[in-house]
Amino acid sequence: GRGGFSLGGLGGTTEVPVGTGSGFLYDYEGHVVTNCHVVLAGGRMPSKVMVKLQGMAEACEAKVVGVEPEKDLAVLKMNCAQAMLPDPLDIGTSNDLQVGQSVVAIGNPFGLDNTVTTGVVSALGRDLNGFGGRIIKNCIQTDASINPGNSGGPLMDSSGRLIGVNTAILAGGNGGQAGNIGIGFAIPVDTVRRVVNELIRYGKVVRPTLGINVVDDRVARSIAQQMRKPLEGVLIAEVLSNSPAEGADLRPLQLRVDGTISLGDLITKVNGVVVKQVEDLLSAIEEQKKGDIVNLTIWRNCDPKRTEVIPVRLVSRDEVDTTTRQSTTSPHQRNSSSAFNRVRRRGSTLPWQ
């Protein structure tokens, strides 16, 4: 069906229809890319979906290879002879897009197959509240007509190269009825390529990590007010044992003998890009891959006069042994864990990154 749900943002609601939609052939192996919310059925991810490409008389069964709800992307694999498949789309880039350049959206709006609409890139760098609850950064805004059923379809440049995946529209009035009002959004192809390649290879997104827990933004602001000093960055709450962060000597919150908490390091930049909140750090690390080296600019113990740039080699989250948090016996780790737990009991949310 075309029931949908709404996501807040940009002064209205972004409508994301569930259950039907569009997609496109990604490679000659029969992989199809679409939105995660398109293949969602009854709140559960099906093992198989039906796909019909242009020129096919009947729909073909496809299995779900992997999904990434936080980027609202899914990869399917068609169970049909490769000789039956058309050529996949040429993959472009999104980091060099310009506002005003022409774009083409192709999809299945309201069940009308192979509908083509045109428009321009209206804006770049839009951040949307994503299907998985996390912000999808740097989305493309376009005035090309995007309607329910277009979700998961390609947004292309004038040369026919993929530059994004259509994912949402800004809903207008008409009693809340979904429909195009000239403001649609697409996930940029640079993000799509990174996520899709990992889904094809691993069946999931292999998230790189520093091996730290960080203080929630709300709690960090409260700490800054109490200290009467700005803390423009992300405060390290805990360093996991056997993690890249531990090897790089990143320092977390510490519990003093008198029960007060000593602040740890504050991350202010990643590869020279300013980090002001937790989401900035999460997004910066997610853009990397396992084995990459990132340069972290930190304030030692939140002291701006003790600024350091520290290289850290990322690993996958599976490689970090989180169980050592309870078994560690070193005073440094024990005090860090106690401080971490005290901050957590105060109601903060501490994302693992």
N, C-alpha and C positions, 0 to 999 in steps of 0.2 A: 504494500500500500504506500500512500504518500503522506502518511502521518509524519509530523515533524516535531522538533523541539527548538527552542530559541536559546540563543546565547547573547548575553548582554554585551554592549560595547558601542562606541562611536555614536552615542546619543540616540540609539534605538535598539532594535533587536536584529541579530543576524539569523536568518532562517536557514535551517539545515534539514531538508527532507530525508526521511529514513526509508530504506527498503528497496527503492528503485533508483536508477540513475544512469550515468554514463561512465565510460572508461576508454582506454586506448591500448593498443598493442605496443609493448615496450621493446621487445626484441624478437628475434627469429625463433626463439625457443618456446614461444607461446605464452609468455608472461604478460598479463594484463594489469594495468594500474588503475585504481579507482580510489574513491574516498572510503575510509573505514566505516563511516556512518551509512554508506550505501549498502554494504553487505551485512550490516547489523540487522538481525531478524528477531523480533520479540525480546530484545535485550540480550540475546546470545549470539555469538559468532557461529554461523553455520560452517560445516566442513566443506560444503559444495554450494555453488551458485550456478545459475544459467547465464551464459554469455552469447550474444549474437552480434557478430561483426558485420560491417557493410558487405553486401554481396552474398551473405549466407542465407540459405533458404530456411534453415532451422537453427534454433539456439543450440549451443554446445555446452556440455557440462564442464565445469571448471572447479578445481579445488582451491581452497584458501592456503596460500603458501605462508603468509605471515601478515600481521597487521601492526600498525603503530598508531594507537589512538591519540597520543599526544601531538602528532602531526597530522592526524586524520587521513592516513594513507593506508592502503591495503594492496597486496599483490596476489593475483590469482594465476593459476596455471591451467590452460585449456587442454582438455583431453581429446584432441583431434589431430589428424595428420598435419604435419607442418606444411605440406604441399597445399593445404586448403587455406593457409593463412596469408593475408595480404602483407605488404611490406610494413614494418614498424615505422613509427614517426622518427624523424630526425630530432635529436636532442640538442637544444640550444643552450644558452646561458641566461641568467637573470641578473648577474652583477653589473652588467653594462646596459641595462634597460634605461630608456629615457622617457620622461613624462611627455605625453603627446604623440608617441609613436603608435602606429596602427597595430591592432591586434584582431585576431579571429577566434571566436569561441565556437566549438562544435559539440553537440550533445543531443539529448533525447528529452527535451522539455515537454512535459505533459504527455509523454508517450509518442511524440512526433519524431520519428527516427531521423538521424543525420541532418539536424537543423543547424544551419550556419548563421551566425550573427557577427557583426563587425563593430568595432569601436576603437578607442584609444586607451593607452595607459593613462589613467586619470591621476594617480598618485603612487608613490612607492614608499616602502618602509612602514606600512600599516601593521599594527600588532592586533591580532584577534584572539579572543578567548576561544581556545581550541576545544574540539570534541572530547578530548581526554582530560580536560580540566586545566591544562597548561596553556600558556600563551604561545601562539604560533607567530613568530617574529618575521618582520620584513615582507609581509604579504603584498601582493600587487592589487591595486584598486583599478577597476576598469568600468567603463560605461557600456561595454558590449552587453547585449541583452542576455542575462542569465536568469533562468527560471527553475522552479522545481522540476527535477529530472536532469538538469545540466550538471549536477554535482558529480565530480569525478572525471568530467570530460576535459579535454585539452584546451588550454589557451595558447595560441600560437602567434608568432610574429608574421609579418607580411610575406616572409619566405617559406612559411609552413613549418618552421622549427618550433618545437615545444619550448615554451617559456614559463608555463605554470599549469597547475591543476585547479580547475574551478571548484570552489568548496562552499561558498556562502554568499548570501545577498543581504543587504540591509533592507529590512521589511518596512513598508510604508503603512499607510492607514488602511482604509477599506475594511474596517472591522477586524483588523489583524490578519486578513487574508494575505497569504504569501504571493508575491509577484514582483516582477522587476520594476524598480524605480530609477534605474540607471546607476546603481551603486552595487557592484559585485566584487568579490574577492577571490584571489587565486593563490595557492601555495607556490612560492617561487621554485623554479626547476632546479636550482642549485641545491635546495633542501630536498626536493623530490629525488634527485639522482643519488644523493648520499644515503637517504633512508631506504630507497627501493633496492639499491645494490646490496645493502646489508640484509634486507628481508629475503632476497633471492639466495644469498650465500648461506645465511645462518638460520633463516626462518624467524628471526627477531632482530631488533636493533641492539647491537653490542655497544652498550654505553660505556664510554671511558670514564674514569674517575680519578680524583686526587686522593681519595680515601679520607675524607673529613666529614664531620657534621658541622653545620653552621647555625648561627643564631637567627631566629626568625626576625624579619625586618621590624615588626612591631616591638619586639623585646629589645632589639638593638637601639631603636629610637628612645625607648624608655631609659636604657642604660646611659645613652648620650645626654639625656636631659638631667639625669641624676649627677653625672660627672661634669655637667656644664661645659662640654666640649663636643665639637662635631665629630661624628664617626662616619665619614663618607666612604662606605665600602661594606664588605661582608666580614663579620666577626667569626673567627674559628671557635667552635664550641668543643670539638673533640677531634683528635687525630687517631685513626684506627691503626692498630698494630700491623706491622708488615705491609704498610701501604706506602705509595710514593711520597705522600706528605710526611710520613715519619722519616723516611730516608732523606728528605730535603730539610729536615729539622724545622718544619712548621710547628708553631707552638699554640696550643689551645688554652682555653680558660683553665685556671688552676684554683683549687680550694686551699685557702690559707689555714693555718693552725687555728686561728680565732673564728673560723667559719665563714669569713668573707671570701669573695671571689676576686682573684687577680685576672685581669683581662689578658687574653692571648693576642695573637697576631690579627691584623686587619688587612684583608685583601682589597686593594684599591684599583688594580689594573690586571688584565690578562692580555699578554702580548701587546702591551701599550695601549689597549682600549680600556677606558674608564669603566669601573664596576661600581655602581651605586647601590644596588640591591641584590637580593638573592637570585632573582630571576635573571639578572644580567650575568651572574657567575654561571648559573646552570646552562644558559644558552651558549655562553662562550665555550664551555667545556664540551657541550654536546656537538658543537661544530667541528671538534677535533676527532681523531680516531686513536684507537689503542696503539701505543708506541710513539705517538707524537710528543714532542717536548714543548711545553708551554712556559713562558716566562711570567712569573707572578711578581707584581710589585706589591710589597707589603709594608705596613708599619709595625715594627716590632713592639709588642705589648701596647699597640694602639698609639704609639708615640711617633708623630709625623717627622720628628728630628732623626728618627732611626729608620729611614726608608731603605729598603733593600730590594734588589731584583734577583729572584731565585728561580732557576730552571727546574722544572719537574717533568719527569717522563710519565705519561699516563698509562694506566693499565685498565683492563676490563673489570667491571664490578665483580664478576665471578672469581677473579683472582685475589680479591681482598677478603681475608678471613675475618668476618665480623664477629665470629664467636670468641675471638681473643679478647674482646672487650670485657667479658666477665672473668676470664682466666688470668689476665695480666697481673703481675705481682710487683712490677717496678713502681717506685713512688711517683714518678712522673706520670705514668699511665693511670695509676690509681687515683691521684689527685685530680687529673683531668676528667676521669670518669665520674667522680663524685660531683665535681662542678657541673658537668654535663647533665647529670641526673637532677641536680638542684634547679638548674635553669629550666629543664624540661617540666619539672613539677609545677613551676610557676605558670605553665600554660602555653609555653612556646611550641612552635612546630619547627623541627630541625631537619631540613632535607639533607639527605646523604649525597655528597658530591665529591 
